[in-house]
């Protein structure tokens, strides 16, 4: 049985740790390395942490001299650590023993700097485009086919409405619309409060407090309300659509539907697209109303603008054409979110990893598409909804 170590052994163990100190001699700063610079000495966590802290206090590009003579032992790992700290350059002044110099000379001779990664050549760029370009073209082709199949299914529904999947449609309408009212109202209310407080701080400097109605009304009704509602629905309902259809792929329900002659587009895609196309404008209107209510309360608290004045000035500040524009692009947002969700759901492979990847891709793609389409609407209809 080995004897217990005494407290006196602790200073001896600490003195064996590699360390870096400072001293001043003849008006010049010296960096003094001491202890055992070996793999064994640096293997303990306290020793390594103390050494890294000491090296951080010594900039590698200053003109300090280095004294390595107090080092007891130096192996290639310790020498490599010093050489990397010096950035592969010898210090201007270096004092060390001959055996330490031999180890450092070996490290300096055989250390090879990491080469810079060359810029991709033309052939590599062509190969990268050949790898990713057709994939994007295939996605565009499949989405176009999905849109075409949706148009055919809507034509079938118009010719024979009694054969339509109305029960599925009503269920999706409730799921995508009614159950989303709580979260959209809460987020819209908070966004309206935040915007009103931020705008009030700026308008108060110019004595233009009453213009908070114009800024809030136009920004919320025309842009923020529809986009905010679309982003929330993309994260909530778009992911649900992909997950629902993806689970049907994993459990082979899609294959069973194909065997029974039930078209996927007519029973799965079309009800979801029509439900979101109808629900999105209503959710957008609901979100804008909640945001305006929050802005009205914040304007009353921050600028003493009464709710009666806010409600009376809002129709004069925001032309009704902005509301119709917001409703129209919200319907487009709903169609896009549903189509993208259905597309990625159909592309799920029969394993859980693909289901998770497809759901993530669906949400990201839907939000990106919503922002792109909103920017397109802003450019195309820039002359609509503003008073001359």
Buried (B, 14 or more C-beta within 10 A) or exposed (E): EEEEEEEEEEEEEEEBBBBBBEEEEEEEEBBBBBBBBBEEBBEEEEBBEBBEEBBEEBEEEEEBBBBBEBBEBBBBBBBBBBBEBBEEEEBEEBBBEEEBBEBBEEBBEEEEEEEEEEEEEEEEEEEEEEEEEEEEEEBEEEBEEBBEBBEEBBEBBEEEEEEBBEEBBEEBBEBBBEEBBEBBBEBBBEBBBBBBBEBBEEBEEEEEBBBBBBBBBBBBBBBBBBBBBBBBBBBBBBBBBBBBBBBBBBEEEBEEBEEEEEBBBBEBBBBBBBBBBBBBBBBBBBBBBBBBBBBBBBBBEBBEBEEEBBEEBBEEBBBEEBBEBBBBBBBBBBBBBBBBBBBBBBBBEEEEEBBEBBBEBBBBBBBEBBEEBBEEBEEEBEEEBEEE
